[in-house]
Amino acid sequence: MSKLRGNVRYRFRSDDHDVNVVIEGDVDWVNKHVEELGLIGVGWTMPVGTQVKATGLSSVSKERQKAGVKIEMDDAPIDEKPADMGPEPDPSRIPIVRRPIGELDLSAKIAEVGLEPPIKPDTIELMEMLDDMDPPHPVQGATSVDPMAEAWLRELLQLVVRDHGRTALKTEDIEEIASKKLGGREGTTLEVWLESLFAAGKLVKIHGGNAVGWGPSPKWLAGRF
């Protein structure tokens, strides 16, 4: 701490004893108070920004200044540059890409980087995958109206998200694929149940065109809801 000059800030914090000490000022003044408080050897001291004399003060601030109240300014002097601004920008190194609006082939660009576009899941395939699964463990929690149906819905949406890269399934697709595993819910009954899961924060609701899609919230999908 003795190697520092000018304004410094000393900080010591102890969560065990709920102590938070911050002392800021000239290094000699700070050292004196740290010693008086018996804090030598703990905490840390760091230099602070260049001290700036406040100008254009209001009458209230002037009175506070006369009374010895410290007035802080966060901004450095306008005519003083930071010590390191980094290299000068070089516009010539920024590639310029121009193309007519609408001519960007997103599918081709995705293929170039080795990514595959999301594939629309086949309802028959999803139905067969669910039938081949062992029954999942019922969902735990007081907010679950039908723990077993909710568990099957989570399995279905997990297949959709993780294996097919989709974010949601339409209400009609959920009914076609898993109605029997969802307690025989169909039509309005299924829609009301999905709305209740959405209200509980377990599903997200996606409006698109003439259909409504349902996707899983991350916490619910991970079984932490």
C-alpha positions in Angstrom: 0.0 0.0 0.0 3.0 2.3 0.6 4.0 2.2 -3.1 0.7 3.8 -4.1 0.3 7.5 -4.6 -2.5 10.0 -4.8 -6.1 8.9 -4.3 -6.8 5.3 -3.3 -9.7 3.2 -2.2 -9.4 0.7 0.6 -12.0 -2.1 0.9 -12.6 -4.8 3.5 -15.6 -7.1 3.7 -16.5 -9.9 6.0 -19.8 -11.7 5.3 -19.5 -13.7 8.5 -19.6 -10.6 10.7 -21.7 -8.5 8.3 -18.8 -5.9 8.0 -18.2 -3.8 4.9 -15.5 -1.1 5.1 -14.7 1.4 2.3 -12.2 4.2 2.8 -11.3 6.5 -0.1 -9.0 9.5 -0.2 -5.3 10.4 -0.2 -3.1 7.4 0.4 -1.6 8.7 3.6 -5.0 9.6 5.0 -6.4 6.2 4.1 -3.3 4.4 5.6 -3.8 6.3 8.9 -7.5 5.3 9.2 -6.7 1.7 8.2 -4.1 1.5 11.0 -6.5 3.2 13.5 -9.2 0.6 12.8 -6.7 -2.3 13.2 -7.2 -3.4 9.6 -3.6 -3.7 8.6 -3.0 -7.0 6.7 -6.6 -7.5 5.6 -8.6 -6.0 2.8 -7.1 -4.5 -0.3 -6.2 -1.0 -1.6 -6.3 0.1 -5.2 -5.7 3.4 -7.0 -8.8 5.4 -8.1 -9.3 7.7 -11.1 -7.7 11.1 -11.4 -9.2 13.5 -9.0 -11.2 16.3 -10.7 -12.1 19.6 -9.3 -15.8 20.2 -9.6 -16.8 23.4 -11.5 -20.1 25.0 -12.3 -21.5 24.0 -9.0 -25.0 25.0 -7.8 -25.4 27.2 -4.8 -26.3 24.1 -2.7 -23.2 22.2 -3.8 -21.0 25.3 -3.1 -22.3 25.4 0.5 -21.7 21.7 0.9 -18.1 22.2 -0.4 -17.5 25.0 2.1 -18.8 22.8 4.8 -16.1 20.2 3.9 -18.5 17.7 2.2 -16.6 15.8 -0.6 -18.1 16.3 -4.0 -17.3 13.4 -6.4 -17.3 13.6 -10.2 -17.2 10.4 -12.2 -16.1 11.9 -15.5 -12.4 12.4 -16.3 -11.3 15.8 -17.8 -12.4 16.1 -21.4 -8.9 17.1 -22.6 -7.2 14.1 -20.8 -7.2 10.8 -22.8 -7.1 7.4 -21.1 -3.6 5.8 -20.8 -4.4 3.0 -23.3 -7.1 3.4 -26.0 -5.9 0.4 -27.9 -4.9 0.4 -31.6 -6.3 3.0 -34.0 -9.3 1.6 -35.9 -8.5 0.4 -39.4 -11.6 0.6 -41.6 -9.8 -1.2 -44.4 -9.8 -4.4 -42.3 -13.6 -4.5 -42.1 -14.9 -6.7 -45.0 -17.6 -5.0 -47.1 -20.4 -7.3 -48.3 -23.1 -5.9 -50.6 -26.0 -7.9 -52.1 -29.4 -7.0 -53.4 -32.1 -7.2 -50.7 -33.7 -10.7 -50.6 -30.8 -12.5 -52.3 -29.2 -14.0 -49.2 -29.7 -17.8 -49.3 -29.9 -18.6 -45.6 -30.1 -22.4 -46.2 -26.9 -22.3 -48.2 -25.1 -20.2 -45.6 -26.2 -22.6 -42.9 -24.9 -25.6 -44.9 -21.6 -23.8 -45.4 -20.9 -23.8 -41.6 -22.0 -27.4 -41.2 -25.3 -26.8 -39.5 -28.5 -28.6 -40.3 -31.8 -26.7 -40.4 -34.5 -27.9 -38.0 -36.5 -30.8 -39.4 -40.3 -30.8 -39.0 -41.0 -33.9 -36.9 -43.2 -36.5 -38.4 -46.3 -37.2 -36.3 -46.3 -40.9 -37.0 -42.6 -41.2 -36.1 -43.1 -39.3 -32.9 -46.1 -41.5 -32.0 -44.0 -44.7 -32.6 -41.2 -43.3 -30.5 -43.5 -42.6 -27.6 -45.0 -46.1 -27.8 -41.5 -47.6 -27.6 -40.7 -45.7 -24.5 -41.0 -47.0 -21.0 -43.5 -45.1 -18.9 -41.9 -42.1 -17.3 -41.9 -41.3 -13.7 -45.0 -39.1 -12.8 -44.2 -35.4 -12.4 -43.7 -34.3 -8.7 -45.2 -31.2 -7.3 -48.4 -29.8 -5.9 -49.2 -27.8 -9.1 -49.6 -30.9 -11.2 -53.2 -31.8 -12.0 -52.3 -35.0 -13.8 -48.7 -36.0 -13.0 -48.6 -38.9 -15.5 -50.1 -37.0 -18.4 -47.7 -34.1 -17.7 -44.7 -36.6 -17.7 -45.7 -37.9 -21.1 -46.1 -34.4 -22.5 -42.6 -33.6 -21.3 -41.2 -36.7 -23.0 -42.9 -35.7 -26.2 -41.7 -32.1 -26.2 -38.2 -33.3 -25.2 -38.1 -35.3 -28.4 -39.3 -32.4 -30.4 -36.7 -29.9 -29.0 -33.6 -32.1 -28.6 -33.9 -34.5 -31.5 -35.6 -32.3 -34.1 -34.5 -28.8 -33.2 -38.1 -27.4 -33.1 -39.4 -25.1 -30.4 -43.0 -26.1 -30.2 -45.9 -28.4 -31.4 -49.3 -27.4 -32.6 -52.3 -28.3 -30.4 -53.6 -30.5 -33.2 -50.3 -32.4 -33.5 -50.1 -33.0 -29.7 -53.6 -34.4 -29.8 -52.9 -36.7 -32.8 -49.6 -38.0 -31.3 -50.3 -38.4 -27.6 -54.0 -37.9 -26.8 -54.2 -41.4 -25.3 -51.2 -40.9 -23.1 -52.5 -37.5 -22.0 -55.5 -38.9 -20.3 -57.6 -39.0 -23.4 -57.7 -35.2 -23.7 -58.9 -33.9 -27.0 -60.1 -30.6 -28.5 -61.1 -28.0 -26.0 -60.3 -30.2 -23.0 -56.7 -30.6 -24.2 -56.5 -26.9 -25.0 -57.7 -25.9 -21.5 -55.1 -28.3 -19.9 -52.3 -26.8 -22.0 -53.4 -23.3 -21.0 -53.2 -24.3 -17.3 -49.6 -25.5 -17.8 -48.8 -22.3 -19.6 -50.3 -20.3 -16.7 -48.1 -22.3 -14.3 -45.0 -21.3 -16.3 -44.3 -24.9 -17.5 -45.1 -24.2 -21.2 -44.6 -21.3 -23.5 -47.3 -20.4 -25.9 -46.4 -19.5 -29.5 -48.9 -17.8 -31.8 -48.2 -18.4 -35.5 -50.6 -17.9 -38.4 -53.8 -19.8 -37.8 -52.3 -22.2 -35.2 -51.1 -22.1 -31.7 -47.9 -23.9 -30.7 -46.8 -25.1 -27.3 -43.2 -25.4 -26.2 -41.5 -26.4 -22.9 -39.9 -24.0 -20.5 -36.3 -25.0 -19.8 -36.7 -25.6 -16.1 -39.8 -27.8 -16.6 -38.1 -29.7 -19.4 -35.1 -30.4 -17.1 -37.5 -31.7 -14.4 -36.7 -28.8 -12.0 -40.2 -27.4 -12.0 
